[in-house]
Structures are given as C-alpha cells and as structure tokens.
C-alpha cells in the first residue's frame, strides 16, 4: 500500500491539524490553579478527555462550542469548584484561538496538489471557520458534528463521510482517513473498512492526552509523527521530483 494509492484524504482537525491540547490547557490551567495546584497538565487533559467523551455521548446534537462550556462546568464540579457562566462560555468560544501545529499549513498546501481534502470533525461550523483561517487551504468537504447530529466515534459520522464523498465519485477504497485520535477516528475507521493514517502527535508523550483510551488497538496502515512527515513520505514516493516539493 502506498500513499499515492488514494485520491482523497479526510482529516480529523483538532489534535491532528490544530494543536488543541495547547488551547485546552490555556483555558483550563486557571481553573486547575483554583483547585489547589496539585493538577499537572496530564491530569488536566485526562479530565477533559473523560468529560468531553461523556458529554458528546449524552448530548450528540449539542453545538460543540456550547458543549465545551458544559465540559468546563463538569470539570469544575469534579475539582470541587463552581464555574462561572462567563468563564464556561469563554472556554467554549476559544476554539478559533487554538493554534495550528507548525507543520500543518505547509503540509496541507503540498497535499492539496495531489489529493482532494476533507474535514470530519467533532466541532461546529462557526468554530471550524475560525480554525480554517490557520490551515491555509480550501477543503473539498467540511463535515462537522453540527451537520451530522452526532460526534465521533459514532458510526453515523463515518457513514455520512463515506456517503458524501461517494456522491462526488470518490470510492471508499480511495479514501485515506488521517487523524491523531485512536478512539475518535481509527477504531471506527477500521470498522468501516477505511484505510487510515495515524499522525502520532503525542509520540514523545505518555498516555492519550485529551482523548479517551481506545478499548482496542486499531489497525494502522500508515504512521507519521507529523503531517510534515506524511508530506515528505509522499514526495519520496514520487522520487523527489515533484516541482511542488
């Protein structure tokens, strides 16, 4: 199997293209400090991952920016605190401020010249529009939880994606789903028979960060530590002769 075997790349955004852990920590460290200072970044991210996954399962139709505010309130209660509504709303509205990984925009611009690109994200359209300004490309498809009415890893999201691309003539066998999260993306991608590429942003860290641990280790067809590495691997497949390299 080669990267060049595919005609479309579908991406998770947050954790893969956008450095959401930096954004999450910026919003939650002040709350953690109020809890007494005994919570390190790993504990903060683990709390977020637990409560985000639970809230997405409980309220699949809730807009993500609002859902993040509820997650903020849930975390505060776990830590024995009362969250102000303004603080919760501010955290929910912070998504457009989360930075892109340093390699993302250049790698996407390269990949855009060789593939159709899609987003399959657990976010709302307004929040993604803010993030998209950091990504540097126009996507062929933008598929959000707001559009679908559920959150990954729900099978509905992957059914929606496969159907959407299929209407545009892209067969499932030509889709390479590209993501960091094993829980949200790679496990369900396996169940749908999709090829997958793991952008292992947390390769130098312990644990699963802001995502839940998967119940099973999924099959991975490609693995790179950054999107830049993926783009470079594609260049090498082409013999390094691509004028856009």
N, C-alpha and C positions, 0 to 999 in steps of 0.2 A: 504494500500500500504506500502511495506517495501523496504528498500534499497536492500535487498537480492533478490528481485523480478527481478532484472536486471542483464544482463550479460556483458554489455558494458557501460562505462562512456565516454562521449565525452565532452571535456573541451574547453571553451574559455581560452586563455592563459593570455593575458595582462589585468590586473585588477583582475584576478582570481588566477593565479599561480605566475605571475610576478607582482611586485609592480610598475606598470607603472607610477602611479602618482608621486612617488618619482623620477623616471627617467625623466619624463616630466618637473617637477619643476626644477630639476637641470639644464636642458637645457634652460628653458625659464625665470628663475629669472633674469639672467643678462640682458636680453632684456627688461624685465619689469622695471628694475632699470634705464635703459636708458630713459624710458618713463616718468620718474619723481618720481618714488617711491610710487605712490598712488594706486598701484595694489597689493592686497593681494593674497595669494595662491588660494583662492576660485575664484577670478576674473581671474587669470591666467588659471586655469583648465577649467573654463567655456568658455573662449575664445578658448582654444584648442578644446574642445568638439564641439563647433559650427563649427569651420573651418575644423576640421577633417571630420565630417559627411558630410559637404557640398562638400569637395574635393573628398571624396570617391564616392559620387553620381555623380559628374561631370566627373571623370576620373576613371571608375571602372577597367580599365586594367593597370593603372599605378602601378609600383612596389612600395611597401609600404615605403621603405627607401627613395625613391625619393619623394613620396607623402608627407612624413613628412617634407622634405625640403621645399616643396611648402606651406605647412601649416605654417611653420615658417615665410615664406615671407608674407603670408596673415595676420598673427597676427601682424607682424611688421607694415604693412601698416595701419591696424586698429588703432594701437597705435601711428600713425604719424611718423614712423621711416622708415629708409631704411635698409634692411637686406643685409649684405654681403653674397656673394655666398658661401664663405668658412664656415661661421657660419651656414648657412642653411644646407649645406652638412654635417657638423659635427653633427648637431642635428639629421639628418636623419640616420646617421651611428651609433648613440648612443644606439640603441636598445639592443645589446648584453651586454651593461654595466648596464642595468636596473636590480636591484636586485630581487631575488625571495623573496616572503614572508617567514618569519622564519619557518612556519609550513609546507610549501609546499613539500619539498623533502621527509621528513619522512612520511607524509600522502600518497604521491603518491606511495612510496615503499610498504606501507601496502596495499593500494587499488589494486596495481598491482597483488597481490597474490590472489585476488578474482574476478577481472574483466579484460576484455580487455580494453585498454585505447586508446582514440583517441584525437587528437587536431583538432579543427575547428577554425582557427584564421585569423583575418584580418592583415596578415603580409606576407612577402616574405620568401622563404625557407632559404636563406642565413642568414637573421636576426634571424629567429627562431632557426637555428642551433646553433647560439651563445647563445641564451637563454636556449636551451635544455641542455647545459652543466651544468646549475644551477639546473636542475629539478631532476636529479638522477635516471631516469628510461628510458627505451626504449619503445616508444609508438608503438602500433599496427598499427595506422594510423596517418599520419600527412597530414592534408588538409588545404592548405593555400589559401588566395585570389589570389596569383600568379597562383596556379594550376587551380582555378575555373574561374578566369577572372572577378570576382565581389567581392564586400565587403558586409559583413553582415550589415544591416538586409535583404539584397536581398534574395528572396526565392531560387535563384539559389544555394546559398551556402548550404542550408538545403536539397534541392533536391540532390545535389552532395553527401552530407554526408550520407543520407539515402540509396542512391544507392550504394555507396562504401561499407558500412557495410553490406548491403543486399547481395552483391556479395560474401561476406565472411561468409554468413549464419546467420547473426545477424538480426533478425526481428525488425521492428520499435518499437514494444511493449517492447523489451528488452533493448532499449537504454534509458539511463538517461542523458539528456543534462545538464551540470553543469557549471554555469557561474555566474559572478557578474552583468553584464550589462543587465538591463531590456530591454533597447532599441535595442541593437545589437542581443541579444540572446533569452530572454524569450518570448518577444512578437512574433517573428517569430516561435519559437519552439511551442508555443500554436497553431498557425495557421496550423502547420503540425501534430498536434495531438501527439507531443512528450511529455513525462514526463520530468519535469525539476526540478533541484535543484539549489536554489539561495544561492551562497556563498556571503553573505552580508558583504563584507569587509568594507564598509562605514557605518556600523551600528551605529557608535559613532560620525558620522559627519552629517552636514546638506547638503542638495542638492544632486546633481548627479555627482559632480566632473568632471572628464574628459569625461564623456559620456552625450549624449543628454537625456533630459527627455522624457519618452515614452508618446505617445498620450493616452494610456490606461494602466491601471494596469493589468498585465498578471496574469493568474492563476499560482500559485507556489505549487508544490507537496511536496517539502522539502525545509527547510530554515536552514542554519547554518551560524554563523558569521565567520567561518574559515574552511579551508579544514581539519584541525586537528579535529575540532568538528564533521565533517562528518565521518572521520575515526573512531572516538570514538563511534559515534552512531552505526556504523556497528558492532564494537566489542560488544556493548551491545546487539544488536540483536542476536548475536551468543552466548550470555550468558557469555561473557568474558572469554571463554575457548580457544580462538584461540591461538595457540602457537606462531603466528607471532605478537601478540598484544604487 
